[in-house]
């Protein structure tokens, strides 16, 4: 489950639209996506000045998102967030979810992978890391990532810092050569490395794997972009309640597209962005005719994706109907 917030600009006065932290004007909705399926599980429409790391908002959308996951798949969950999720309230709640025995949650495993700020305490711990302790970073496909290393610094942090956070929290740091023109702090400029940190309660797996798993959270940006192309980028009404309903419709549309990709679309259409999918399939110039007591969907033979459209319709019609 990937949680993230995004700015939606309002081009006119709308109820609860306010100035955002990016000095724009609009809303600041927060949502949760299932990385396995691409489904838009839960969302909350918030004023533009809503905080990025507001614990109550994270708990609200995550609670509703977890409730959307079928019970058989709810026993082992991973929650990922960027640095906005690194709050004591959220990590404490996730830790409780992982260890609680009441309310039918016996045996549930809830792990987290959340961005962590590079504070002066973290910098001091990084300075204590031996040169040979750094391990090679990995790409998402398991290949070695050049000019990037990872290391766990949990044991190098002061005891006061470790005890202030939930039991079992591990702090892992990644360093890499910065891209040309990337801004660096004075600490990073001293040795030429750019540092990023995250925390997790996962006890198994090498630090390279855990770091690559955390960076896969970036896929949520693709989900947000697709949602904005499906209606999230424009709220139509001055009234907050109507815009909140619009957000629910956007979630339905995003889920329909996710399900279509999972069970029906051929490979040629499966990776299409919503705009391309609308052009190639959803807006296909077809005609519905009747004859011989039957209805016929007629697709133009010259349409480049006619065969893919037929394959999609065939897959959809083959889905068993439940009564």
BALOBA-1460 file (C-alpha; in Angstrom, 3 decimals):
// residues 323
<rec num="1" residu="x" x="0.000" y="0.000" z="0.000"/>
<rec num="2" residu="x" x="1.549" y="3.268" z="-1.168"/>
<rec num="3" residu="x" x="0.298" y="6.458" z="0.471"/>
<rec num="4" residu="x" x="0.994" y="9.909" z="-0.929"/>
<rec num="5" residu="x" x="-0.561" y="13.350" z="-1.306"/>
<rec num="6" residu="x" x="-0.656" y="15.663" z="-4.299"/>
<rec num="7" residu="x" x="-1.565" y="19.241" z="-5.146"/>
<rec num="8" residu="x" x="-4.598" y="19.908" z="-7.348"/>
<rec num="9" residu="x" x="-4.732" y="23.513" z="-8.538"/>
<rec num="10" residu="x" x="-8.070" y="25.325" z="-8.539"/>
<rec num="11" residu="x" x="-8.406" y="28.031" z="-11.178"/>
<rec num="12" residu="x" x="-11.383" y="29.698" z="-9.487"/>
<rec num="13" residu="x" x="-12.765" y="30.211" z="-5.992"/>
<rec num="14" residu="x" x="-13.957" y="26.885" z="-4.555"/>
<rec num="15" residu="x" x="-15.115" y="25.898" z="-1.086"/>
<rec num="16" residu="x" x="-12.110" y="24.963" z="1.143"/>
<rec num="17" residu="x" x="-9.631" y="25.623" z="-1.666"/>
<rec num="18" residu="x" x="-6.730" y="27.512" z="-0.092"/>
<rec num="19" residu="x" x="-3.112" y="28.478" z="-0.594"/>
<rec num="20" residu="x" x="-0.826" y="25.421" z="-0.703"/>
<rec num="21" residu="x" x="2.688" y="24.925" z="0.622"/>
<rec num="22" residu="x" x="3.914" y="25.235" z="-2.977"/>
<rec num="23" residu="x" x="2.441" y="28.755" z="-3.094"/>
<rec num="24" residu="x" x="-0.334" y="27.678" z="-5.453"/>
<rec num="25" residu="x" x="-4.097" y="27.655" z="-4.818"/>
<rec num="26" residu="x" x="-6.321" y="24.598" z="-4.616"/>
<rec num="27" residu="x" x="-6.684" y="21.273" z="-2.810"/>
<rec num="28" residu="x" x="-4.228" y="18.832" z="-1.255"/>
<rec num="29" residu="x" x="-5.877" y="15.363" z="-1.450"/>
<rec num="30" residu="x" x="-4.180" y="12.276" z="0.008"/>
<rec num="31" residu="x" x="-4.675" y="8.745" z="-1.283"/>
<rec num="32" residu="x" x="-3.578" y="5.121" z="-1.018"/>
<rec num="33" residu="x" x="-2.868" y="2.864" z="-3.991"/>
<rec num="34" residu="x" x="-2.294" y="-0.891" z="-4.078"/>
<rec num="35" residu="x" x="1.021" y="-1.376" z="-5.851"/>
<rec num="36" residu="x" x="0.232" y="-4.999" z="-6.731"/>
<rec num="37" residu="x" x="-2.899" y="-4.180" z="-8.716"/>
<rec num="38" residu="x" x="-2.843" y="-0.430" z="-9.355"/>
<rec num="39" residu="x" x="-6.187" y="0.059" z="-7.557"/>
<rec num="40" residu="x" x="-7.036" y="3.421" z="-5.976"/>
<rec num="41" residu="x" x="-8.116" y="2.109" z="-2.570"/>
<rec num="42" residu="x" x="-8.902" y="5.226" z="-0.542"/>
<rec num="43" residu="x" x="-8.640" y="8.993" z="-0.722"/>
<rec num="44" residu="x" x="-9.508" y="12.110" z="1.205"/>
<rec num="45" residu="x" x="-10.133" y="15.570" z="-0.233"/>
<rec num="46" residu="x" x="-8.345" y="18.137" z="1.923"/>
<rec num="47" residu="x" x="-7.917" y="21.924" z="1.824"/>
<rec num="48" residu="x" x="-4.819" y="23.228" z="0.102"/>
<rec num="49" residu="x" x="-3.150" y="24.158" z="3.385"/>
<rec num="50" residu="x" x="-3.461" y="20.619" z="4.816"/>
<rec num="51" residu="x" x="-0.131" y="19.335" z="6.100"/>
<rec num="52" residu="x" x="1.914" y="16.749" z="4.254"/>
<rec num="53" residu="x" x="2.680" y="14.776" z="7.417"/>
<rec num="54" residu="x" x="-0.626" y="15.056" z="9.269"/>
<rec num="55" residu="x" x="-0.917" y="11.809" z="11.208"/>
<rec num="56" residu="x" x="-4.715" y="11.750" z="11.429"/>
<rec num="57" residu="x" x="-5.057" y="12.018" z="7.637"/>
<rec num="58" residu="x" x="-2.607" y="9.144" z="7.087"/>
<rec num="59" residu="x" x="-4.410" y="6.956" z="9.619"/>
<rec num="60" residu="x" x="-7.793" y="7.740" z="8.064"/>
<rec num="61" residu="x" x="-6.920" y="6.796" z="4.477"/>
<rec num="62" residu="x" x="-4.796" y="3.801" z="5.503"/>
<rec num="63" residu="x" x="-7.573" y="2.412" z="7.707"/>
<rec num="64" residu="x" x="-10.039" y="2.651" z="4.835"/>
<rec num="65" residu="x" x="-7.512" y="1.237" z="2.356"/>
<rec num="66" residu="x" x="-6.753" y="-1.783" z="4.525"/>
<rec num="67" residu="x" x="-10.478" y="-2.425" z="4.852"/>
<rec num="68" residu="x" x="-10.660" y="-2.577" z="1.029"/>
<rec num="69" residu="x" x="-8.124" y="-5.411" z="0.859"/>
<rec num="70" residu="x" x="-9.786" y="-8.867" z="0.910"/>
<rec num="71" residu="x" x="-9.343" y="-10.643" z="4.241"/>
<rec num="72" residu="x" x="-7.339" y="-13.457" z="2.665"/>
<rec num="73" residu="x" x="-4.760" y="-10.934" z="1.406"/>
<rec num="74" residu="x" x="-4.795" y="-8.755" z="4.511"/>
<rec num="75" residu="x" x="-2.566" y="-10.983" z="6.621"/>
<rec num="76" residu="x" x="0.699" y="-9.650" z="5.199"/>
<rec num="77" residu="x" x="0.835" y="-5.954" z="4.326"/>
<rec num="78" residu="x" x="3.583" y="-3.494" z="3.469"/>
<rec num="79" residu="x" x="2.883" y="0.230" z="3.866"/>
<rec num="80" residu="x" x="5.212" y="2.608" z="2.026"/>
<rec num="81" residu="x" x="5.394" y="6.386" z="2.290"/>
<rec num="82" residu="x" x="7.862" y="9.165" z="1.652"/>
<rec num="83" residu="x" x="9.321" y="11.366" z="4.373"/>
<rec num="84" residu="x" x="5.904" y="12.908" z="5.066"/>
<rec num="85" residu="x" x="4.912" y="9.641" z="6.732"/>
<rec num="86" residu="x" x="7.806" y="9.642" z="9.212"/>
<rec num="87" residu="x" x="5.734" y="10.673" z="12.217"/>
<rec num="88" residu="x" x="5.651" y="9.037" z="15.615"/>
<rec num="89" residu="x" x="1.886" y="8.681" z="15.404"/>
<rec num="90" residu="x" x="1.892" y="6.773" z="12.100"/>
<rec num="91" residu="x" x="4.794" y="4.464" z="12.944"/>
<rec num="92" residu="x" x="3.383" y="3.744" z="16.391"/>
<rec num="93" residu="x" x="0.019" y="2.882" z="14.832"/>
<rec num="94" residu="x" x="1.592" y="0.585" z="12.224"/>
<rec num="95" residu="x" x="3.625" y="-1.121" z="14.947"/>
<rec num="96" residu="x" x="0.442" y="-1.680" z="16.948"/>
<rec num="97" residu="x" x="-1.269" y="-3.102" z="13.869"/>
<rec num="98" residu="x" x="1.613" y="-5.522" z="13.492"/>
<rec num="99" residu="x" x="1.519" y="-6.803" z="17.075"/>
<rec num="100" residu="x" x="-2.144" y="-6.469" z="18.098"/>
<rec num="101" residu="x" x="-4.022" y="-9.656" z="18.982"/>
<rec num="102" residu="x" x="-7.515" y="-8.268" z="19.420"/>
<rec num="103" residu="x" x="-10.284" y="-7.545" z="16.904"/>
<rec num="104" residu="x" x="-9.471" y="-10.608" z="14.793"/>
<rec num="105" residu="x" x="-6.016" y="-9.422" z="13.763"/>
<rec num="106" residu="x" x="-4.164" y="-12.428" z="15.171"/>
<rec num="107" residu="x" x="-1.269" y="-13.370" z="12.929"/>
<rec num="108" residu="x" x="-1.384" y="-10.223" z="10.782"/>
<rec num="109" residu="x" x="1.962" y="-8.873" z="9.627"/>
<rec num="110" residu="x" x="2.075" y="-5.136" z="8.906"/>
<rec num="111" residu="x" x="5.465" y="-3.870" z="7.781"/>
<rec num="112" residu="x" x="6.389" y="-0.330" z="6.859"/>
<rec num="113" residu="x" x="8.994" y="1.376" z="4.708"/>
<rec num="114" residu="x" x="8.957" y="5.141" z="5.241"/>
<rec num="115" residu="x" x="11.327" y="7.948" z="4.264"/>
<rec num="116" residu="x" x="13.358" y="9.468" z="7.095"/>
<rec num="117" residu="x" x="14.895" y="12.923" z="7.438"/>
<rec num="118" residu="x" x="18.669" y="13.334" z="7.391"/>
<rec num="119" residu="x" x="19.074" y="15.155" z="10.689"/>
<rec num="120" residu="x" x="22.316" y="16.068" z="12.436"/>
<rec num="121" residu="x" x="21.986" y="12.900" z="14.523"/>
<rec num="122" residu="x" x="21.766" y="10.824" z="11.354"/>
<rec num="123" residu="x" x="24.730" y="12.679" z="9.857"/>
<rec num="124" residu="x" x="26.846" y="11.896" z="12.914"/>
<rec num="125" residu="x" x="25.942" y="8.213" z="12.561"/>
<rec num="126" residu="x" x="26.865" y="8.261" z="8.862"/>
<rec num="127" residu="x" x="30.278" y="9.686" z="9.745"/>
<rec num="128" residu="x" x="30.883" y="6.634" z="11.976"/>
<rec num="129" residu="x" x="30.191" y="4.088" z="9.228"/>
<rec num="130" residu="x" x="33.387" y="2.181" z="8.240"/>
<rec num="131" residu="x" x="34.221" y="2.354" z="4.548"/>
<rec num="132" residu="x" x="33.934" y="-1.404" z="4.090"/>
<rec num="133" residu="x" x="30.460" y="-1.492" z="5.703"/>
<rec num="134" residu="x" x="28.727" y="0.022" z="2.671"/>
<rec num="135" residu="x" x="26.972" y="-2.578" z="0.485"/>
<rec num="136" residu="x" x="26.214" y="-2.216" z="-3.210"/>
<rec num="137" residu="x" x="22.743" y="-0.862" z="-3.984"/>
<rec num="138" residu="x" x="20.376" y="-2.759" z="-6.273"/>
<rec num="139" residu="x" x="17.908" y="-1.768" z="-8.971"/>
<rec num="140" residu="x" x="14.278" y="-2.853" z="-8.863"/>
<rec num="141" residu="x" x="15.114" y="-5.845" z="-11.080"/>
<rec num="142" residu="x" x="17.883" y="-6.992" z="-8.729"/>
<rec num="143" residu="x" x="20.784" y="-5.774" z="-10.851"/>
<rec num="144" residu="x" x="23.681" y="-3.864" z="-9.323"/>
<rec num="145" residu="x" x="23.181" y="-0.096" z="-9.339"/>
<rec num="146" residu="x" x="26.427" y="1.663" z="-10.167"/>
<rec num="147" residu="x" x="27.751" y="4.456" z="-7.962"/>
<rec num="148" residu="x" x="25.235" y="3.756" z="-5.186"/>
<rec num="149" residu="x" x="25.665" y="2.064" z="-1.792"/>
<rec num="150" residu="x" x="23.483" y="1.266" z="1.221"/>
<rec num="151" residu="x" x="24.134" y="0.627" z="4.903"/>
<rec num="152" residu="x" x="22.151" y="0.218" z="8.120"/>
<rec num="153" residu="x" x="23.013" y="2.751" z="10.832"/>
<rec num="154" residu="x" x="20.518" y="1.741" z="13.530"/>
<rec num="155" residu="x" x="23.229" y="0.616" z="15.953"/>
<rec num="156" residu="x" x="25.219" y="3.812" z="15.430"/>
<rec num="157" residu="x" x="22.400" y="6.098" z="16.540"/>
<rec num="158" residu="x" x="22.294" y="7.315" z="20.151"/>
<rec num="159" residu="x" x="20.211" y="5.231" z="22.533"/>
<rec num="160" residu="x" x="17.962" y="8.222" z="23.193"/>
<rec num="161" residu="x" x="17.105" y="8.393" z="19.489"/>
<rec num="162" residu="x" x="16.446" y="4.666" z="19.164"/>
<rec num="163" residu="x" x="14.174" y="4.546" z="22.209"/>
<rec num="164" residu="x" x="12.172" y="7.554" z="21.010"/>
<rec num="165" residu="x" x="10.909" y="5.554" z="18.025"/>
<rec num="166" residu="x" x="9.008" y="2.235" z="17.912"/>
<rec num="167" residu="x" x="10.803" y="-0.951" z="18.914"/>
<rec num="168" residu="x" x="12.213" y="-2.808" z="15.938"/>
<rec num="169" residu="x" x="12.612" y="0.257" z="13.703"/>
<rec num="170" residu="x" x="15.682" y="0.044" z="11.463"/>
<rec num="171" residu="x" x="17.320" y="3.064" z="9.824"/>
<rec num="172" residu="x" x="18.920" y="2.437" z="6.424"/>
<rec num="173" residu="x" x="20.874" y="5.023" z="4.449"/>
<rec num="174" residu="x" x="21.573" y="5.149" z="0.735"/>
<rec num="175" residu="x" x="24.321" y="7.178" z="-0.885"/>
<rec num="176" residu="x" x="24.917" y="7.826" z="-4.576"/>
<rec num="177" residu="x" x="26.809" y="10.184" z="-6.810"/>
<rec num="178" residu="x" x="24.493" y="13.146" z="-7.481"/>
<rec num="179" residu="x" x="23.217" y="13.968" z="-10.912"/>
<rec num="180" residu="x" x="24.779" y="17.037" z="-12.571"/>
<rec num="181" residu="x" x="23.248" y="20.174" z="-11.106"/>
<rec num="182" residu="x" x="21.598" y="18.410" z="-8.162"/>
<rec num="183" residu="x" x="21.524" y="20.619" z="-5.036"/>
<rec num="184" residu="x" x="23.661" y="19.329" z="-2.158"/>
<rec num="185" residu="x" x="23.817" y="20.207" z="1.510"/>
<rec num="186" residu="x" x="27.123" y="21.250" z="3.079"/>
<rec num="187" residu="x" x="27.391" y="17.758" z="4.590"/>
<rec num="188" residu="x" x="26.928" y="16.111" z="1.182"/>
<rec num="189" residu="x" x="29.224" y="18.535" z="-0.621"/>
<rec num="190" residu="x" x="32.070" y="17.627" z="1.753"/>
<rec num="191" residu="x" x="32.443" y="14.092" z="0.347"/>
<rec num="192" residu="x" x="30.490" y="14.321" z="-2.920"/>
<rec num="193" residu="x" x="27.751" y="11.834" z="-1.995"/>
<rec num="194" residu="x" x="24.022" y="12.446" z="-1.861"/>
<rec num="195" residu="x" x="22.306" y="10.725" z="1.073"/>
<rec num="196" residu="x" x="18.754" y="9.477" z="1.575"/>
<rec num="197" residu="x" x="17.368" y="7.516" z="4.525"/>
<rec num="198" residu="x" x="14.325" y="5.411" z="5.282"/>
<rec num="199" residu="x" x="13.060" y="3.320" z="8.187"/>
<rec num="200" residu="x" x="11.504" y="-0.134" z="8.213"/>
<rec num="201" residu="x" x="10.488" y="-2.811" z="10.673"/>
<rec num="202" residu="x" x="11.201" y="-5.676" z="8.267"/>
<rec num="203" residu="x" x="13.588" y="-8.096" z="9.954"/>
<rec num="204" residu="x" x="14.558" y="-10.260" z="6.966"/>
<rec num="205" residu="x" x="16.325" y="-9.479" z="3.701"/>
<rec num="206" residu="x" x="19.533" y="-7.646" z="2.921"/>
<rec num="207" residu="x" x="19.752" y="-3.878" z="3.075"/>
<rec num="208" residu="x" x="20.144" y="-3.760" z="-0.710"/>
<rec num="209" residu="x" x="16.828" y="-5.536" z="-1.219"/>
<rec num="210" residu="x" x="15.044" y="-3.428" z="1.413"/>
<rec num="211" residu="x" x="16.315" y="-0.205" z="-0.136"/>
<rec num="212" residu="x" x="15.272" y="-1.266" z="-3.648"/>
<rec num="213" residu="x" x="11.855" y="-2.224" z="-2.276"/>
<rec num="214" residu="x" x="11.497" y="1.201" z="-0.693"/>
<rec num="215" residu="x" x="12.463" y="3.069" z="-3.874"/>
<rec num="216" residu="x" x="9.679" y="1.206" z="-5.694"/>
<rec num="217" residu="x" x="7.363" y="3.566" z="-3.776"/>
<rec num="218" residu="x" x="8.126" y="6.022" z="-6.590"/>
<rec num="219" residu="x" x="5.615" y="4.110" z="-8.723"/>
<rec num="220" residu="x" x="2.894" y="5.904" z="-6.782"/>
<rec num="221" residu="x" x="3.751" y="9.003" z="-8.809"/>
<rec num="222" residu="x" x="2.652" y="7.095" z="-11.927"/>
<rec num="223" residu="x" x="-0.618" y="6.198" z="-10.176"/>
<rec num="224" residu="x" x="-1.185" y="9.861" z="-9.274"/>
<rec num="225" residu="x" x="-0.456" y="10.987" z="-12.826"/>
<rec num="226" residu="x" x="-2.918" y="8.426" z="-14.198"/>
<rec num="227" residu="x" x="-5.552" y="9.479" z="-11.637"/>
<rec num="228" residu="x" x="-5.121" y="13.119" z="-12.624"/>
<rec num="229" residu="x" x="-5.621" y="12.123" z="-16.261"/>
<rec num="230" residu="x" x="-8.824" y="10.355" z="-15.162"/>
<rec num="231" residu="x" x="-10.372" y="13.384" z="-13.467"/>
<rec num="232" residu="x" x="-8.386" y="14.059" z="-10.296"/>
<rec num="233" residu="x" x="-6.734" y="17.116" z="-11.808"/>
<rec num="234" residu="x" x="-9.998" y="19.064" z="-12.092"/>
<rec num="235" residu="x" x="-12.688" y="19.489" z="-9.451"/>
<rec num="236" residu="x" x="-15.795" y="20.821" z="-11.214"/>
<rec num="237" residu="x" x="-17.853" y="22.512" z="-8.509"/>
<rec num="238" residu="x" x="-17.646" y="25.391" z="-6.077"/>
<rec num="239" residu="x" x="-19.174" y="23.122" z="-3.410"/>
<rec num="240" residu="x" x="-16.878" y="20.909" z="-1.361"/>
<rec num="241" residu="x" x="-19.411" y="18.055" z="-1.060"/>
<rec num="242" residu="x" x="-19.779" y="17.776" z="-4.828"/>
<rec num="243" residu="x" x="-16.014" y="17.775" z="-5.296"/>
<rec num="244" residu="x" x="-15.739" y="15.065" z="-2.631"/>
<rec num="245" residu="x" x="-18.226" y="12.968" z="-4.619"/>
<rec num="246" residu="x" x="-16.193" y="13.695" z="-7.757"/>
<rec num="247" residu="x" x="-13.132" y="12.225" z="-6.003"/>
<rec num="248" residu="x" x="-15.104" y="9.021" z="-5.344"/>
<rec num="249" residu="x" x="-16.018" y="8.815" z="-9.040"/>
<rec num="250" residu="x" x="-12.343" y="9.256" z="-9.958"/>
<rec num="251" residu="x" x="-11.504" y="6.303" z="-7.692"/>
<rec num="252" residu="x" x="-14.129" y="4.163" z="-9.437"/>
<rec num="253" residu="x" x="-12.731" y="5.107" z="-12.851"/>
<rec num="254" residu="x" x="-9.166" y="4.344" z="-11.748"/>
<rec num="255" residu="x" x="-10.239" y="0.947" z="-10.395"/>
<rec num="256" residu="x" x="-12.121" y="0.072" z="-13.586"/>
<rec num="257" residu="x" x="-8.992" y="0.791" z="-15.614"/>
<rec num="258" residu="x" x="-6.861" y="-1.225" z="-13.163"/>
<rec num="259" residu="x" x="-9.210" y="-4.222" z="-13.392"/>
<rec num="260" residu="x" x="-9.338" y="-3.927" z="-17.183"/>
<rec num="261" residu="x" x="-5.543" y="-4.147" z="-17.304"/>
<rec num="262" residu="x" x="-5.459" y="-7.104" z="-14.922"/>
<rec num="263" residu="x" x="-8.043" y="-9.344" z="-16.556"/>
<rec num="264" residu="x" x="-8.753" y="-8.270" z="-20.135"/>
<rec num="265" residu="x" x="-6.321" y="-5.996" z="-21.954"/>
<rec num="266" residu="x" x="-3.787" y="-7.602" z="-24.322"/>
<rec num="267" residu="x" x="-0.107" y="-6.776" z="-23.925"/>
<rec num="268" residu="x" x="-0.267" y="-4.090" z="-26.620"/>
<rec num="269" residu="x" x="-2.726" y="-2.035" z="-24.544"/>
<rec num="270" residu="x" x="-1.848" y="-3.078" z="-20.983"/>
<rec num="271" residu="x" x="0.874" y="-0.461" z="-20.488"/>
<rec num="272" residu="x" x="-1.034" y="2.441" z="-22.067"/>
<rec num="273" residu="x" x="-1.582" y="5.632" z="-20.103"/>
<rec num="274" residu="x" x="-5.273" y="6.616" z="-19.720"/>
<rec num="275" residu="x" x="-5.062" y="9.140" z="-22.568"/>
<rec num="276" residu="x" x="-3.615" y="6.582" z="-24.995"/>
<rec num="277" residu="x" x="-6.050" y="3.926" z="-23.805"/>
<rec num="278" residu="x" x="-8.998" y="6.233" z="-24.448"/>
<rec num="279" residu="x" x="-7.798" y="6.884" z="-27.987"/>
<rec num="280" residu="x" x="-6.950" y="3.285" z="-28.858"/>
<rec num="281" residu="x" x="-9.759" y="1.383" z="-27.143"/>
<rec num="282" residu="x" x="-12.315" y="3.263" z="-25.054"/>
<rec num="283" residu="x" x="-13.157" y="5.678" z="-27.890"/>
<rec num="284" residu="x" x="-12.995" y="3.148" z="-30.735"/>
<rec num="285" residu="x" x="-15.378" y="4.256" z="-33.545"/>
<rec num="286" residu="x" x="-17.707" y="1.244" z="-33.346"/>
<rec num="287" residu="x" x="-21.373" y="0.769" z="-34.243"/>
<rec num="288" residu="x" x="-23.980" y="-1.292" z="-32.383"/>
<rec num="289" residu="x" x="-26.381" y="-2.918" z="-34.867"/>
<rec num="290" residu="x" x="-29.292" y="-5.338" z="-34.570"/>
<rec num="291" residu="x" x="-30.213" y="-8.218" z="-36.849"/>
<rec num="292" residu="x" x="-31.478" y="-11.765" z="-36.550"/>
<rec num="293" residu="x" x="-32.640" y="-11.076" z="-32.992"/>
<rec num="294" residu="x" x="-29.041" y="-10.404" z="-32.007"/>
<rec num="295" residu="x" x="-26.962" y="-7.325" z="-31.395"/>
<rec num="296" residu="x" x="-23.628" y="-6.901" z="-33.150"/>
<rec num="297" residu="x" x="-20.747" y="-4.633" z="-32.220"/>
<rec num="298" residu="x" x="-19.051" y="-3.728" z="-35.480"/>
<rec num="299" residu="x" x="-15.493" y="-2.406" z="-35.414"/>
<rec num="300" residu="x" x="-13.870" y="-0.823" z="-38.481"/>
<rec num="301" residu="x" x="-11.308" y="-3.180" z="-40.007"/>
<rec num="302" residu="x" x="-8.993" y="-0.250" z="-40.668"/>
<rec num="303" residu="x" x="-8.773" y="0.648" z="-36.975"/>
<rec num="304" residu="x" x="-5.145" y="-0.159" z="-35.982"/>
<rec num="305" residu="x" x="-6.171" y="-1.714" z="-32.661"/>
<rec num="306" residu="x" x="-9.314" y="-3.531" z="-33.830"/>
<rec num="307" residu="x" x="-7.865" y="-6.991" z="-33.063"/>
<rec num="308" residu="x" x="-6.809" y="-5.843" z="-29.594"/>
<rec num="309" residu="x" x="-10.299" y="-4.469" z="-28.977"/>
<rec num="310" residu="x" x="-11.886" y="-7.763" z="-30.052"/>
<rec num="311" residu="x" x="-9.516" y="-9.671" z="-27.768"/>
<rec num="312" residu="x" x="-10.451" y="-7.371" z="-24.867"/>
<rec num="313" residu="x" x="-14.198" y="-7.777" z="-25.414"/>
<rec num="314" residu="x" x="-13.754" y="-11.544" z="-25.684"/>
<rec num="315" residu="x" x="-11.851" y="-11.649" z="-22.377"/>
<rec num="316" residu="x" x="-14.489" y="-9.533" z="-20.647"/>
<rec num="317" residu="x" x="-17.387" y="-11.668" z="-21.914"/>
<rec num="318" residu="x" x="-15.591" y="-14.786" z="-20.692"/>
<rec num="319" residu="x" x="-15.697" y="-13.594" z="-17.069"/>
<rec num="320" residu="x" x="-18.136" y="-15.824" z="-15.145"/>
<rec num="321" residu="x" x="-21.278" y="-14.014" z="-14.036"/>
<rec num="322" residu="x" x="-22.114" y="-14.222" z="-10.338"/>
<rec num="323" residu="x" x="-25.710" y="-14.182" z="-9.152"/>
